[in-house]
Amino acid sequence: MNNLKVDALVIGGGIAGMQAALDLGDQGFQVALVEREASIGGKMITLSKVFPTLDCCSCITTPKMSAVAHHPNITLITYCEVQSIQESGAGYGVAVLQKPRYVDESKCTGCRQCEYECPITVPSSFDRGLGSYRAIRVPFSTAVPQKAVLDMDNCLLCGKCEKACPVEAIDFTQQPQHFSIEATTIILATGFELTQLGAKKEYGAGKLANVIDPLMMERFLAPTGPYGRVLRPGDGMEPTTIAYVQCAGSRDQTQGIEYCSRVCCMYAIKQAMLINGALPLAEVTVYYMDIRTFGKGYEQFYQNAKAMGVEFVRGKVASIREDEKHNPIVKVELTEEGRIVERTHDLVVLSLGMIPTASPSTFNLLPASDGFISLPALNASPSAAQRPGIFVTGAAGGPMDIVDSIVTAGSAASAASSYIREKTGMKVPQQEVAYA
Amino acid sequence: MPEKLKIGVYTCYCSGNISHTVKCEQVAKVMETQPDVVVSRTDMSLCSDAGQSQIEQDIKELGVNRVVIGACAPSLHEQTFRNAVTRAGLNPYLYHHVGLREQDSWVHTSDGDGATCKAMHLMAAGIAKARHLQPLEPIRLEAEKQALVIGAGAAGLRAALDIARQGLRVVLVEKSPFLGGRMAQLESVFPTGEDARSLLHELIEKVVAHPSITVYTQAEVKGVTGYVGNYGVRILQHSRGVREEDSEKMIAACPRLVPDEFNYGMTERKVIYRAYPGCCPRGAAVDWDYYLDHPLRVDGKEIVLKDEPKTIDVSVGAIVAATGFDPYEPRQGEYGYGELQEVITLPQLIRRLALTKDDKTFQWNGRPVRDVALIHCVGSREIEGVDEPHEDGQVNNYCSRVCCTASLHMAVELHEKFPALNIFELYQDIRTYGRGHEDYYCHAMEGGVRFVRYSGEERPQVAAAPTGDTHPVLIKVKDSLTYNEELEIPVDLVVLAVGMKPRQIDDLVNMLKVSRGTDRFLLEVHPKLRPVETAVNGVILAGTAQGPMNIQESLSAASAAAAKVLTLLGRGKVELPPFVAAVDAEKCNGAGACVEACVYEGAIALQTFDENGNEVKRAVVTPANCVGCGACVAVCPNRAIDVQGWTIAQYEAMVDAIGMSIVDLVEAA
């Protein structure tokens, strides 16, 4: 990878980063987009349908991925990691590590012959471990770029892929490469991770067979998912009673996460509605403290779910254990009735919260008390980080849903564009009257 | 010799949205047999990069020269596929999009066979149309590198500044005489506790100082013509009536007092006034709505002020609607509002506390306040059939997003200032979702604020307490935190945490031709694909005109709006779709029926031509003004007009295909 010089560097190719890159590229700026994974698309591409419109997620995400890949002003670099950001010249010098794919990107056509020949099957991180893929593979069917990547940790070096490849793209000798990007401005779109499924021992510490995280449920519900249906992972049974435990990774001092993760109410309600379609006979219960459907159209979405028969029970779940058939048993105080009950479900989804993916310190930034990148001028320049010329979009700046992430992408792009123009001494046109 | 038709047909599964109902493989198979079809494929998600690449490859390798895609609604991805087709070197208008999702699979979920049959007909019609498609070019026009921003609240100011900083000129129009909007009425803002007006003034100073921005106060939009890139906007600006240097003596001379809306009517101000000390512009202004031509005695002379409104016409490429919100005004008697003096709204309390900042005790109507209750969700989360509908017959069934945190912020501030005060929060769900918002909830609980959870179906009852009671007001409420116990809470003051409603901007909505959602806020095209754009190209939304938002969110949305304006106008050119009327001059006899039928100014006119020495009249279309509605097509006696891309011949071919039975469709092959 050669060193690059661009107007703007976007770090993170999820929905927020892609949108920010597109907004800047469309204005004519030269943009580099770097992504840690082998494909862009972020968390959103793994989802099923998205609230409140219930659009299929790929209908929104894949065209954006494609637009990024084809954009004349955007240089897309996947499978690389930012190591440091230093002030340099008029902007920043960014050290990036290109991880070896062991596949020559310039030759690979995405034909997947290597994948078909590979004898090693590993759990698919794209399917959150529910499905499997090969040690060498195109990351997923709609991946951008459509280039294979070899997972060396699991490779036997059997050489079958090398033989199968019609264009001689396999290269076991690839080494990590360092390169640098010079950019006037940087947009951080590093996104979020879910809190740990096993973080709370009261909820089974991640050891209960039929207690899953919400992204697993997304894969069950997604048409591209591993089974194409909703099953419980413990024994493959079709669940008939499913429970959502809200605030399982948020608003919880014992986990050190005191903030609200903003998205869990809506994704739980959305999944409940989708389960209603996938398993019409299943009963879905949501155990909650407060239902926070605050966005545009969200309250109506909640009311629709109630009307569809989703049961909402107010009460903080105290603990979850399982019976001998691995059915999770939820112990909850029903605050509206004043009693504590135990209810058995076939499957429990812990509505986990969000924590930041990247440590702000990588970018020489201080984290706020919640661990996300600090935004010191929330009520003036909401996307500005502490360092001049560095802007933040999406969940890197705190838990946020897709709708809000996309708006903040536009906001960060706008701030970055203003910054580049002012930094490079652009003249502004004069109005005849300043104040009339 | 005309080029041989080679049609590529693609039936998208839409990740199951279509294929769960429609048997896409069967559809593809039948389409493959249609005349001129050289390839018929299916795809899990055609809009993905792999799907688009397949289409490009077929164009390049199989020589496909017409493309028919059956997928989602064209509003979603028609442009996506046009781009793909263009990349492969084909004219983008040689592609036709069939809506198999919204028009078929989503509306016939329980009838798979019927839906599959319908899909075949729709696709066959698409193929029939594709045979008649001709290459078209978009209409390319110069764009004004200037934008209009309507409303100078936080969002409008932010949008104006961001647009100007990125190199366009801005005209900022504000209806009131002063800048700042609703944010100026706030004191400390969550989650930082910063002073609202200090934040606002930093922004205002930058806007006013920016050489690319012109600000018009006391101004309203009176007319909008044109289209993206070239809007003509007529602005009416009232006189300020007072020179800045004369402000003090004019205010002093003004005899008339009116309710001060800045303090929500709790105080009075002069008709010649400043909104608040330090407001911008600094000079006083005349409120012409209340000015009754009364002579003012200034420097020993009697003068009468006159409003001499100016009309200003500006040309702009885009319009940003930042018209903001009004706090919900409770109905007479709603929770005792308007009937009991001790029932006020949260915005009123914020103003009252600001006016009595130095008081050591909390008083209301001369009585000490010992117990105060804040009621959440007033004018929000209303339930049809339970809550009384508003004037337009609707209830506000949306959440107003800011009131929970605003109420708790108030509770925490009250507790800090008056530690002995008993505070009750009557709520349904506490929605402190934002960064730092939950802290207010925690602090309120730690500070002893008492929470009572009511149900939207049984809202709290507020009434005057029986005479002789210790408190003037009695609230009755069922508390689901104590197992639906019926509580009676005697209080000295009830504060209604009112929601947001859109401003009364009917005229503007009509002029801009934008739509509103069921919540009556302005409607975006799509919350994820085009979150700040309206269906009217070039009209962009910023802030609470679109829906409830807090300050941070409004500013974000405003900056995003600015980015969109730059994308549209930054290059000084706009492209409009070519689907406009086109006249066949050979057939036109200048009858003029089209001109009479046309409702769009300047779209079609008769012009005189010289034809072999004879003067003849022919209809001529100005494409930029034509919207392609087809009204002219319908009335033309000679069938001399067609809408490009949607011609009569194309429609006829589509109707013929739809009219065929499936057997015919298969046999026609």
HADDOCK unambig.tbl for C-alpha pairs under 7 A between the chains (distance, minus, plus):
assign (segid A and resid 23 and name CA) (segid B and resid 563 and name CA) 6.85 0.50 0.50
assign (segid A and resid 26 and name CA) (segid B and resid 567 and name CA) 5.93 0.50 0.50
assign (segid A and resid 27 and name CA) (segid B and resid 566 and name CA) 6.61 0.50 0.50
assign (segid A and resid 27 and name CA) (segid B and resid 567 and name CA) 5.19 0.50 0.50
assign (segid A and resid 27 and name CA) (segid B and resid 570 and name CA) 6.49 0.50 0.50
assign (segid A and resid 59 and name CA) (segid B and resid 47 and name CA) 6.81 0.50 0.50
assign (segid A and resid 60 and name CA) (segid B and resid 529 and name CA) 6.92 0.50 0.50
assign (segid A and resid 62 and name CA) (segid B and resid 47 and name CA) 6.31 0.50 0.50
assign (segid A and resid 62 and name CA) (segid B and resid 48 and name CA) 4.49 0.50 0.50
assign (segid A and resid 62 and name CA) (segid B and resid 49 and name CA) 6.63 0.50 0.50
assign (segid A and resid 63 and name CA) (segid B and resid 47 and name CA) 5.45 0.50 0.50
assign (segid A and resid 63 and name CA) (segid B and resid 48 and name CA) 5.51 0.50 0.50
assign (segid A and resid 63 and name CA) (segid B and resid 49 and name CA) 6.85 0.50 0.50
assign (segid A and resid 63 and name CA) (segid B and resid 80 and name CA) 6.75 0.50 0.50
assign (segid A and resid 66 and name CA) (segid B and resid 48 and name CA) 6.44 0.50 0.50
assign (segid A and resid 66 and name CA) (segid B and resid 49 and name CA) 4.77 0.50 0.50
assign (segid A and resid 142 and name CA) (segid B and resid 48 and name CA) 5.87 0.50 0.50
assign (segid A and resid 142 and name CA) (segid B and resid 49 and name CA) 6.63 0.50 0.50
assign (segid A and resid 142 and name CA) (segid B and resid 50 and name CA) 6.31 0.50 0.50
assign (segid A and resid 144 and name CA) (segid B and resid 49 and name CA) 6.87 0.50 0.50
assign (segid A and resid 223 and name CA) (segid B and resid 15 and name CA) 5.61 0.50 0.50
assign (segid A and resid 223 and name CA) (segid B and resid 16 and name CA) 5.84 0.50 0.50
assign (segid A and resid 259 and name CA) (segid B and resid 438 and name CA) 5.84 0.50 0.50
assign (segid A and resid 260 and name CA) (segid B and resid 433 and name CA) 5.43 0.50 0.50
assign (segid A and resid 260 and name CA) (segid B and resid 438 and name CA) 6.64 0.50 0.50
assign (segid A and resid 262 and name CA) (segid B and resid 433 and name CA) 5.38 0.50 0.50
assign (segid A and resid 290 and name CA) (segid B and resid 429 and name CA) 4.67 0.50 0.50
assign (segid A and resid 290 and name CA) (segid B and resid 430 and name CA) 5.88 0.50 0.50
assign (segid A and resid 291 and name CA) (segid B and resid 429 and name CA) 5.90 0.50 0.50
assign (segid A and resid 292 and name CA) (segid B and resid 429 and name CA) 6.94 0.50 0.50
assign (segid A and resid 292 and name CA) (segid B and resid 431 and name CA) 5.15 0.50 0.50
assign (segid A and resid 294 and name CA) (segid B and resid 399 and name CA) 5.50 0.50 0.50
assign (segid A and resid 294 and name CA) (segid B and resid 401 and name CA) 5.11 0.50 0.50
assign (segid A and resid 295 and name CA) (segid B and resid 401 and name CA) 6.94 0.50 0.50
assign (segid A and resid 296 and name CA) (segid B and resid 547 and name CA) 6.58 0.50 0.50
assign (segid A and resid 297 and name CA) (segid B and resid 398 and name CA) 6.82 0.50 0.50
assign (segid A and resid 299 and name CA) (segid B and resid 398 and name CA) 5.60 0.50 0.50
assign (segid A and resid 299 and name CA) (segid B and resid 399 and name CA) 6.09 0.50 0.50
assign (segid A and resid 300 and name CA) (segid B and resid 397 and name CA) 6.86 0.50 0.50
assign (segid A and resid 300 and name CA) (segid B and resid 398 and name CA) 6.73 0.50 0.50
assign (segid A and resid 335 and name CA) (segid B and resid 480 and name CA) 6.99 0.50 0.50
assign (segid A and resid 335 and name CA) (segid B and resid 481 and name CA) 5.81 0.50 0.50
assign (segid A and resid 335 and name CA) (segid B and resid 483 and name CA) 6.52 0.50 0.50
assign (segid A and resid 336 and name CA) (segid B and resid 480 and name CA) 4.95 0.50 0.50
assign (segid A and resid 336 and name CA) (segid B and resid 481 and name CA) 6.04 0.50 0.50
assign (segid A and resid 336 and name CA) (segid B and resid 483 and name CA) 4.66 0.50 0.50
assign (segid A and resid 336 and name CA) (segid B and resid 484 and name CA) 6.57 0.50 0.50
assign (segid A and resid 337 and name CA) (segid B and resid 483 and name CA) 5.00 0.50 0.50
assign (segid A and resid 338 and name CA) (segid B and resid 483 and name CA) 5.59 0.50 0.50
assign (segid A and resid 378 and name CA) (segid B and resid 552 and name CA) 5.86 0.50 0.50
assign (segid A and resid 379 and name CA) (segid B and resid 551 and name CA) 6.09 0.50 0.50
assign (segid A and resid 379 and name CA) (segid B and resid 552 and name CA) 4.85 0.50 0.50
assign (segid A and resid 380 and name CA) (segid B and resid 199 and name CA) 6.63 0.50 0.50
assign (segid A and resid 382 and name CA) (segid B and resid 552 and name CA) 6.06 0.50 0.50
assign (segid A and resid 382 and name CA) (segid B and resid 555 and name CA) 6.95 0.50 0.50
assign (segid A and resid 382 and name CA) (segid B and resid 556 and name CA) 6.24 0.50 0.50
assign (segid A and resid 398 and name CA) (segid B and resid 435 and name CA) 6.53 0.50 0.50
assign (segid A and resid 403 and name CA) (segid B and resid 527 and name CA) 6.02 0.50 0.50
assign (segid A and resid 403 and name CA) (segid B and resid 528 and name CA) 5.36 0.50 0.50
assign (segid A and resid 406 and name CA) (segid B and resid 528 and name CA) 6.57 0.50 0.50
assign (segid A and resid 407 and name CA) (segid B and resid 531 and name CA) 6.82 0.50 0.50
assign (segid A and resid 407 and name CA) (segid B and resid 556 and name CA) 6.69 0.50 0.50
assign (segid A and resid 407 and name CA) (segid B and resid 557 and name CA) 5.89 0.50 0.50
assign (segid A and resid 407 and name CA) (segid B and resid 560 and name CA) 5.90 0.50 0.50
assign (segid A and resid 408 and name CA) (segid B and resid 556 and name CA) 5.80 0.50 0.50
assign (segid A and resid 408 and name CA) (segid B and resid 560 and name CA) 6.90 0.50 0.50
assign (segid A and resid 410 and name CA) (segid B and resid 559 and name CA) 6.66 0.50 0.50
assign (segid A and resid 410 and name CA) (segid B and resid 560 and name CA) 3.93 0.50 0.50
assign (segid A and resid 410 and name CA) (segid B and resid 563 and name CA) 5.89 0.50 0.50
assign (segid A and resid 411 and name CA) (segid B and resid 556 and name CA) 5.15 0.50 0.50
assign (segid A and resid 411 and name CA) (segid B and resid 557 and name CA) 6.62 0.50 0.50
assign (segid A and resid 411 and name CA) (segid B and resid 559 and name CA) 4.40 0.50 0.50
assign (segid A and resid 411 and name CA) (segid B and resid 560 and name CA) 4.18 0.50 0.50
assign (segid A and resid 413 and name CA) (segid B and resid 563 and name CA) 6.64 0.50 0.50
assign (segid A and resid 414 and name CA) (segid B and resid 162 and name CA) 6.81 0.50 0.50
assign (segid A and resid 414 and name CA) (segid B and resid 559 and name CA) 5.76 0.50 0.50
assign (segid A and resid 414 and name CA) (segid B and resid 560 and name CA) 6.39 0.50 0.50
assign (segid A and resid 414 and name CA) (segid B and resid 562 and name CA) 6.46 0.50 0.50
assign (segid A and resid 414 and name CA) (segid B and resid 563 and name CA) 4.86 0.50 0.50
assign (segid A and resid 417 and name CA) (segid B and resid 166 and name CA) 6.48 0.50 0.50
assign (segid A and resid 418 and name CA) (segid B and resid 162 and name CA) 6.86 0.50 0.50
assign (segid A and resid 418 and name CA) (segid B and resid 165 and name CA) 5.34 0.50 0.50
assign (segid A and resid 418 and name CA) (segid B and resid 166 and name CA) 4.99 0.50 0.50
assign (segid A and resid 421 and name CA) (segid B and resid 166 and name CA) 6.58 0.50 0.50
assign (segid A and resid 428 and name CA) (segid B and resid 167 and name CA) 5.14 0.50 0.50
assign (segid A and resid 428 and name CA) (segid B and resid 212 and name CA) 6.64 0.50 0.50
assign (segid A and resid 429 and name CA) (segid B and resid 167 and name CA) 6.56 0.50 0.50
assign (segid A and resid 429 and name CA) (segid B and resid 168 and name CA) 6.80 0.50 0.50
assign (segid A and resid 429 and name CA) (segid B and resid 169 and name CA) 6.44 0.50 0.50
assign (segid A and resid 429 and name CA) (segid B and resid 212 and name CA) 5.68 0.50 0.50
assign (segid A and resid 430 and name CA) (segid B and resid 211 and name CA) 5.19 0.50 0.50
assign (segid A and resid 430 and name CA) (segid B and resid 212 and name CA) 4.75 0.50 0.50
assign (segid A and resid 431 and name CA) (segid B and resid 169 and name CA) 6.67 0.50 0.50
assign (segid A and resid 431 and name CA) (segid B and resid 211 and name CA) 6.04 0.50 0.50
assign (segid A and resid 431 and name CA) (segid B and resid 212 and name CA) 4.95 0.50 0.50
assign (segid A and resid 431 and name CA) (segid B and resid 213 and name CA) 6.27 0.50 0.50
assign (segid A and resid 431 and name CA) (segid B and resid 214 and name CA) 6.47 0.50 0.50
assign (segid A and resid 433 and name CA) (segid B and resid 214 and name CA) 5.92 0.50 0.50
assign (segid A and resid 434 and name CA) (segid B and resid 211 and name CA) 6.29 0.50 0.50
assign (segid A and resid 434 and name CA) (segid B and resid 213 and name CA) 6.12 0.50 0.50
assign (segid A and resid 434 and name CA) (segid B and resid 214 and name CA) 4.66 0.50 0.50
assign (segid A and resid 434 and name CA) (segid B and resid 215 and name CA) 6.75 0.50 0.50
assign (segid A and resid 435 and name CA) (segid B and resid 214 and name CA) 5.39 0.50 0.50
assign (segid A and resid 435 and name CA) (segid B and resid 215 and name CA) 5.13 0.50 0.50
assign (segid A and resid 435 and name CA) (segid B and resid 216 and name CA) 6.84 0.50 0.50
assign (segid A and resid 436 and name CA) (segid B and resid 214 and name CA) 6.81 0.50 0.50
assign (segid A and resid 436 and name CA) (segid B and resid 215 and name CA) 5.95 0.50 0.50
assign (segid A and resid 436 and name CA) (segid B and resid 216 and name CA) 5.35 0.50 0.50
